[in-house]
Amino acid sequence: MSAKKTTEPSFEEALAELESLVERMEDGELSLEESIRTYERGIALGRSALKALDEAEQRVQILNDGTDAPQPFEPGEA
């Protein structure tokens, strides 16, 4: 039995693998069983990427809730 990865891929790794899976599926050379496994992996990667985006959004929200919240940039202001 092979050891499985216990950590989720980074957002960038998930996107890269998703792109690769889409290319493989679009080629149309996969068997039905391989297509199903590829689809299931894609769903897992998509969920992982969404989780990473949600966590990043929460971190930004926490930073924006502080007293020194970023203000919109106005050109010409010094």
C-alpha positions as YAML, in Angstrom:
chain: A
units: angstrom
residues:
- id: 1
  name: MET
  ca: [0.00, 0.00, 0.00]
- id: 2
  name: SER
  ca: [1.43, 3.39, -0.97]
- id: 3
  name: ALA
  ca: [1.57, 6.33, 1.39]
- id: 4
  name: LYS
  ca: [-0.87, 9.13, 0.56]
- id: 5
  name: LYS
  ca: [-0.18, 12.82, 0.87]
- id: 6
  name: THR
  ca: [-1.69, 14.12, 4.08]
- id: 7
  name: THR
  ca: [-1.27, 17.81, 3.28]
- id: 8
  name: GLU
  ca: [-3.38, 19.72, 0.81]
- id: 9
  name: PRO
  ca: [-1.65, 21.23, -2.20]
- id: 10
  name: SER
  ca: [-1.04, 24.96, -2.24]
- id: 11
  name: PHE
  ca: [-3.46, 27.10, -4.22]
- id: 12
  name: GLU
  ca: [-0.98, 27.34, -7.08]
- id: 13
  name: GLU
  ca: [-0.31, 23.58, -7.08]
- id: 14
  name: ALA
  ca: [-4.05, 22.85, -7.11]
- id: 15
  name: LEU
  ca: [-4.61, 25.16, -10.08]
- id: 16
  name: ALA
  ca: [-1.70, 23.67, -12.01]
- id: 17
  name: GLU
  ca: [-2.92, 20.13, -11.42]
- id: 18
  name: LEU
  ca: [-6.49, 21.11, -12.32]
- id: 19
  name: GLU
  ca: [-5.25, 22.54, -15.62]
- id: 20
  name: SER
  ca: [-3.39, 19.30, -16.31]
- id: 21
  name: LEU
  ca: [-6.46, 17.20, -15.51]
- id: 22
  name: VAL
  ca: [-8.65, 19.31, -17.79]
- id: 23
  name: GLU
  ca: [-6.18, 18.87, -20.65]
- id: 24
  name: ARG
  ca: [-6.14, 15.10, -20.15]
- id: 25
  name: MET
  ca: [-9.92, 14.93, -20.11]
- id: 26
  name: GLU
  ca: [-10.25, 17.18, -23.16]
- id: 27
  name: ASP
  ca: [-7.95, 14.88, -25.12]
- id: 28
  name: GLY
  ca: [-10.67, 12.24, -24.91]
- id: 29
  name: GLU
  ca: [-8.21, 9.37, -24.54]
- id: 30
  name: LEU
  ca: [-9.18, 8.35, -20.99]
- id: 31
  name: SER
  ca: [-11.27, 5.30, -20.25]
- id: 32
  name: LEU
  ca: [-14.53, 5.78, -18.41]
- id: 33
  name: GLU
  ca: [-12.95, 4.67, -15.13]
- id: 34
  name: GLU
  ca: [-9.96, 7.01, -15.61]
- id: 35
  name: SER
  ca: [-12.32, 9.86, -16.48]
- id: 36
  name: ILE
  ca: [-14.29, 9.30, -13.29]
- id: 37
  name: ARG
  ca: [-11.13, 9.19, -11.15]
- id: 38
  name: THR
  ca: [-9.83, 12.31, -12.88]
- id: 39
  name: TYR
  ca: [-13.13, 14.10, -12.31]
- id: 40
  name: GLU
  ca: [-13.14, 13.11, -8.63]
- id: 41
  name: ARG
  ca: [-9.57, 14.41, -8.25]
- id: 42
  name: GLY
  ca: [-10.58, 17.65, -9.95]
- id: 43
  name: ILE
  ca: [-13.47, 18.12, -7.52]
- id: 44
  name: ALA
  ca: [-11.11, 17.58, -4.56]
- id: 45
  name: LEU
  ca: [-8.59, 20.06, -6.00]
- id: 46
  name: GLY
  ca: [-11.34, 22.60, -6.64]
- id: 47
  name: ARG
  ca: [-12.51, 22.33, -3.05]
- id: 48
  name: SER
  ca: [-8.95, 22.72, -1.82]
- id: 49
  name: ALA
  ca: [-8.45, 25.83, -3.96]
- id: 50
  name: LEU
  ca: [-11.74, 27.34, -2.73]
- id: 51
  name: LYS
  ca: [-10.73, 26.66, 0.86]
- id: 52
  name: ALA
  ca: [-7.41, 28.46, 0.27]
- id: 53
  name: LEU
  ca: [-9.25, 31.43, -1.26]
- id: 54
  name: ASP
  ca: [-11.69, 31.56, 1.67]
- id: 55
  name: GLU
  ca: [-8.81, 31.53, 4.16]
- id: 56
  name: ALA
  ca: [-7.03, 34.31, 2.26]
- id: 57
  name: GLU
  ca: [-10.23, 36.36, 2.20]
- id: 58
  name: GLN
  ca: [-10.63, 35.92, 5.96]
- id: 59
  name: ARG
  ca: [-7.04, 37.06, 6.55]
- id: 60
  name: VAL
  ca: [-7.59, 40.16, 4.41]
- id: 61
  name: GLN
  ca: [-10.84, 40.88, 6.24]
- id: 62
  name: ILE
  ca: [-9.05, 40.66, 9.59]
- id: 63
  name: LEU
  ca: [-6.40, 43.09, 8.34]
- id: 64
  name: ASN
  ca: [-9.05, 45.50, 7.04]
- id: 65
  name: ASP
  ca: [-10.95, 45.45, 10.35]
- id: 66
  name: GLY
  ca: [-7.98, 47.00, 12.16]
- id: 67
  name: THR
  ca: [-7.67, 50.69, 12.95]
- id: 68
  name: ASP
  ca: [-5.18, 51.15, 10.14]
- id: 69
  name: ALA
  ca: [-7.46, 49.78, 7.43]
- id: 70
  name: PRO
  ca: [-6.12, 50.40, 3.93]
- id: 71
  name: GLN
  ca: [-7.63, 53.37, 2.17]
- id: 72
  name: PRO
  ca: [-8.31, 53.60, -1.56]
- id: 73
  name: PHE
  ca: [-5.39, 54.93, -3.55]
- id: 74
  name: GLU
  ca: [-5.87, 58.41, -4.91]
- id: 75
  name: PRO
  ca: [-3.30, 59.43, -7.54]
- id: 76
  name: GLY
  ca: [-1.48, 62.66, -6.76]
- id: 77
  name: GLU
  ca: [-1.82, 62.35, -2.97]
- id: 78
  name: ALA
  ca: [1.41, 62.41, -1.03]
...
